Amino acid sequence: MEQLCCKFALQGWDVEIVAVSLDGQIGREDRGGFVVNWLPAPNRVFPGQDIPDIHYLRSPKYIADIRVVFQGLSYKPDLLIANNAQSYAAVATISKEYGVPAMGIVRDTQMLCETGACMDNMPARQAIPCAGYVGAGRCMIRFRRVREGKSIRPWPTWFLQGMKQHWRRLGLRNAVQGFVHLVTISDSLNMLVRRTLPTYPAASIITIGNLTTMVEPARLDEVEGFIASRGLSAGRYFLFAGRKTYGKGADLAAQAISSVRRYRTDLRLLLVGRGSMDGNFHDGVVDELSVSQSMLMSLLENSLALVIPGRWQEGLHRTMIDALRRGIPVICSDAGAPAVDGVIHQANGLVVPCNDSAALAAAMLEVASWDQTRLSMCRDKGQTIFQEHFSEDMVMGRWVELLGQVIRKKRPQHGTA
């Protein structure tokens, strides 16, 4: 969102971000064209924690804090934008109280989960909503059992958890109904929003893709040193970028490379992101913590392919967009946006069934066998998809057009994100 706000500022918009402080530091910060108002969380969230303080973000206290920030503004914004599921209720409340139009951005499946979509281990085109508190409870228990390995919980707990989730979903659905638009960052999410919120006007659900990562590449000697020190060879490793979780399929990638190395011992897997592979670590896997964006882009350019083996629906994998721009092959599961928005099977990559490490391994071996002619075709197709859907001119052009329509001005003076 910060990158998008920078682009808005360059377009001449006044932008203000309201965000929750994760380290207890609060206040107001100017950032070259837009302002960040930091809110403190009552229960302090420490840097490095895997999950945010969702209890605060879902509480009336959060809405009250947002209201205080809004009241302190020296102007009345032309538009309010909710950037995540937790802020929807607060933005809807402020919008109704002050008569300011609001819209929501759907950039991942969290909002969809909270409004009632069942999406684990399912292809993007088949994910369907779950119904009522029974569906909510069943979905939650299945989620926890699969993700966390927990045994079956007592029936009363299912009932209570289902009721709690069901009422939360109803509240979020009501909040969404007051938004003038929902902007999804992928066609995959657009489909899911339409299924999950059938009463929301379909014409008001707009898809505008993510921006590519705009950073200077890392120095060549740094990149070469990084690759060599991890025992990798340029063009001989697959890259996984993201949190190493069950949902993102990091363990599937590790299992797949183990099978691949039975035939190609020169190939390895580089995992970059938060978390650890624990028991899945072996000689074919290099387990790395997060690196700078500059280094990540350089590692992507030197990889054989980007691997996105997600079990659950992905909003839109930012690194996939970067791979398209650079013409790097992408191997993805059929869950989520990559298989709908960015990867054409046998053109600029391969799409494999969800939760299938054997199919993933076969795809890795196939891409590794591509000759220069095939790689060149892949590069051309990926770059064409990027230009048609994710180039800066296209993305910002659609945002300017949409926001101009919403506030009925060609050059608005104020906005709040």
HELIX and SHEET records of a PDB file:
HELIX    1   1 GLU A    2  LEU A   10  1                                   9    
HELIX    2   2 ILE A   54  LEU A   57  1                                   4    
HELIX    3   3 PRO A   60  GLN A   71  1                                  12    
HELIX    4   4 ALA A   85  TYR A   98  1                                  14    
HELIX    5   5 GLN A  110  THR A  115  1                                   6    
HELIX    6   6 GLY A  132  GLU A  148  1                                  17    
HELIX    7   7 TRP A  155  GLN A  177  1                                  23    
HELIX    8   8 ASP A  187  THR A  196  1                                  10    
HELIX    9   9 ALA A  202  SER A  204  5                                   3    
HELIX   10  10 LEU A  220  SER A  229  1                                  10    
HELIX   11  11 ALA A  250  VAL A  260  1                                  11    
HELIX   12  12 ASP A  278  ASN A  280  5                                   3    
HELIX   13  13 GLN A  293  GLU A  301  1                                   9    
HELIX   14  14 ARG A  318  ARG A  326  1                                   9    
HELIX   15  15 PRO A  338  GLY A  342  3                                   5    
HELIX   16  16 SER A  357  ALA A  368  1                                  12    
HELIX   17  17 GLN A  372  HIS A  389  1                                  18    
HELIX   18  18 GLU A  392  ILE A  407  1                                  16    
SHEET    1   A 4 GLY A  27  ARG A  31  0                                        
SHEET    2   A 4 PHE A  34  PRO A  40 -1                                        
SHEET    3   A 4 VAL A  15  SER A  21  1                                        
SHEET    4   A 4 GLY A 415  THR A 416  1                                        
SHEET    1   B 4 LEU A  80  ALA A  82  0                                        
SHEET    2   B 4 ALA A 102  VAL A 106  1                                        
SHEET    3   B 4 HIS A 181  THR A 184  1                                        
SHEET    4   B 4 ILE A 205  THR A 207  1                                        
SHEET    1   C 2 ALA A 117  CYS A 118  0                                        
SHEET    2   C 2 ILE A 128  PRO A 129 -1                                        
SHEET    1   D 6 VAL A 285  GLU A 288  0                                        
SHEET    2   D 6 ARG A 268  VAL A 272  1                                        
SHEET    3   D 6 TYR A 237  ALA A 241  1                                        
SHEET    4   D 6 ALA A 305  ILE A 308  1                                        
SHEET    5   D 6 VAL A 330  SER A 333  1                                        
SHEET    6   D 6 GLY A 349  VAL A 352  1                                        
END                                                                             
